């Protein structure tokens, strides 16, 4: 209703994105985000090895294969050297998890995304308000997801999640998926 619409508007303003789509929880956000990118069937999505199971579960639930990437031992985000070794001809996307409020190395990840024609999904479930070089997480990928589980940085009274993006078509498709196919 109107409260969700107001939240979506205020949260997208806070993050700095054009679109915010409220969903039931962070796992739904990841699954809908993956599906909204319409990646090649059977392709791989790179996921950090040290993350909550939802990051990888969303990949398999959406019909894609997981390729686990090592984590940087200093901040537990994607290790760039490992990431470069994980990318292959079957890779279609990378999920960069901003973990414990530490943003992933977006510059290096973006370089690898661009040079390999991949999609970037930001998992911001533990990074509400975190910034990378003065820009809030959720602004760097093709799509980003947030969880509002009660134990998160910004917890709901119950559960909740959202998807943010600056891409109009991705937002339309994600909103449609979140609403059981209805636009």
N, C-alpha and C positions, 0 to 999 in steps of 0.2 A: 503494500500500500504506500501511502504518502510518506511514511517514516523511512521505508527502505529507499525510496526515490530521493528523499532529502539526504540520507546518509551517503548514497552513491555520489550525489553531486558534491557534497562537502568533502568526502574522502578523495575523489579525483582532483578536486581543487588543492587539497593538502599535499597529495603526492605530486601533482603537477602533470597529470595525464588528462587526455580529452574524455576518456570513457571509464566508467566503473560499473561492473555488473555484479550485483549481490547474488550469492549462491548459498547453499545449505552449509557448506564447510570447506576447509582447505583442500581436502582430497577431491571433492567435486570440482573445485576451482582448477586444480591441476588437470583433471581428466577433460574437462570442457575446454580448457586452454589448448591442450594437445590436439584435441579433435578439431578445434577451430582453425588450426594451421593447415589442415588437410595435407598432411605429410604422405609421402609414398608408402603404400601398404607394405608391411614386412621390413621396413627400414629400422635402423637403430637410433636410439636416443641415448646420448651420454649423460650419466647421472653420477654425482659424487658417491663414493663408497661409504662415506660417513654422513648419513642423513637419516631422518625419520623415514620409516618404511613407505610412507605415502608418496615420497618422491619417485621411488621405483615402482611401487604398486600401480600408480596412475599410468605408467608407461605400459605395463603388461595388460592392465584392464582396458587400455585403448587399442590393443592389438599390435603393439610394437615390441621390438627386442631392446633389452638393456645392455649397455656396455658400461661397466663400472670404471670410474676414473679415480685415481688416488687423490688424497686430500693434502693440502699444504699443511705441514705440521705446526706452523706458526699461528694459523687462524682457522683451520679446518674447512676452508673453502677449496674449490678445485685447484689442484696443482697443475700449473701450466705445462710443464714438461710432460707429465703424464697425459694431459689432455691432447697434446700434439701427437702422441703415440697412439691414442685411442681413435682418432679420426681416420676413417677409411671410406671406401667407395659406397658403403651401405649406410653411412651416417647421414641422418637428415636434420637432427636438432641436438642442442645441448641444453640441459637444465642446469643453470647456475644457481646454487643454493647459497643465499646470503645467511650464514649461520651464526647464531649467538650475537646478532647485531653487527657482525663483521661483513661488510660487502665483499663479494668476490672481486678478483682483479678484472674488472670490466674491460679495460683497454686491451689487454692481451686476449681475453676471451672473444671480444668483438673482432679483433684482427683475424682470429682463426675462423670465426663465423663468416666474415666477409670473404676471406680468401678461399673458403671451401663451399660457398653458397649454401650455408646452413641457416636454420632458424634458431633463435635464442629465446628460451623461456626462463624467466626469473622466478624462483621460488623464494618469496619474501615472507614466509610464514613466521620467521623469527627476526624480521628486520624492519618492522614498522617504523618509519621515520629515519632509518639509517641513511647516511649520505656517502656517495662516492664522488670525490672532487667537487663538492658543493651541490650535487644533484641527488635527490632522493632515489633510493632503489625503487624499481618498478618502472623506470623511465628508459631503460637501456635495451630491453629485449623487444621482440615482436609482440610479446604478451607477458604479463606478470601476474602472480597469484599471491593472495594473502589468506591467512587463517586467523580466525577470531576465537579459537578454542579458549576456554577460560584460563588456561595456563600460559597463553601467549602474551607477548608484550602489550598488545591491545586486545584483551579478552572480552568476549560477550558473556551475557548471562545465559549460558547454554552453549550453543555452537553457531558458527557462521563462517563465511569466507567471501572473497570477492576476486574478480579478475579485473585488471586494468590494462589499457592499451591506448595507443594513439592512432591506431588503424581503424578506420570507419567500418570496413568490411569484416574485419576480425571481430569487432565489437558487436555488429549485427548478428553474425553467425553464433557467437558465444551467447548472446542474450536469447537467441532462438533455442539453442541447445538447453540452456538453463530453464527455459519455459516449456519443455517437452515438445519442442518443434513449433510452437506458436510464436509468431512475430507480433 
